Amino acid sequence: MRTYARIDSGFVVEIIQPMTDADGNEIPIVDRFTPEFVATLVDVTDSSPMPGSHWTAIETKGVWAFAQP
């Protein structure tokens, strides 16, 4: 199951949790939101620690780094 952070102006503004259908299958993020919204998301499933709202988000050469406020 994938978890996403919505990034705006260098900050995490929202965490998008996984969603499942009635059979327990994960609903893909692209089926849940518009392409424009999905473009603002970063997969943080494997981030440790998991970032939260208001954390700083910096992308360098395709790699995201997060810092607590």
N, C-alpha and C positions, 0 to 999 in steps of 0.2 A: 504494500500500500504506500502511495506516494503522498508526501506533504510538501506544500509550496508556500513560499513567502511572496507577497506582492510588494514590489519595490517602487517607491516614488521619491524622486529627488534625493537618492542616496540613503533612504531609510526604509526599514521594514514597516509597512503600514497595516499589514494584515497577514495572518497565517491561515491558509486554506487547508483544512483537514480532509482526509480521504472520505469518499462517499461510496456506499455500496448499494447494489440493487437488492431486490427481494431474495435472490439466491445467494447473496453474500459476495458477489463479484464486484470488484472495484469498477466504478464508472470513470472512464478516462476524463481527464481535465478538459480536453478539447471538446468533449460532448456536453460539458457542464457550462462552459462560458464561451463568449465570443472570441475570435482570434485576436482582436485588439486587447482584450483583457488578459488572455493567456500570454501575450507578448510581454506583459509586465511581471510575470511570475518567474521565480527561480525555484528549482527543485532543491529542497533542504532536507530531504529524507535522511540522508547519511551525515548531516552536519552534527558536530558534537563540540560544544553544546548546541542544542536546537535553538536557533535565534527566536526572539520574541518581538512583539510590536515595539517600535521606537528604537530598535537596534540600528546601528550604522551598517550600511551595506556597500561594499566597495568591490567592483569587478576589475580584475587585472588579467588581460589576455585570456578571457573566458573562465577564469577561476574567481569564485566569490568568496569574500572574507566578511565576517560579521563581528561586531563589537557591541557589548552592552552599553547602554546610555550612561 
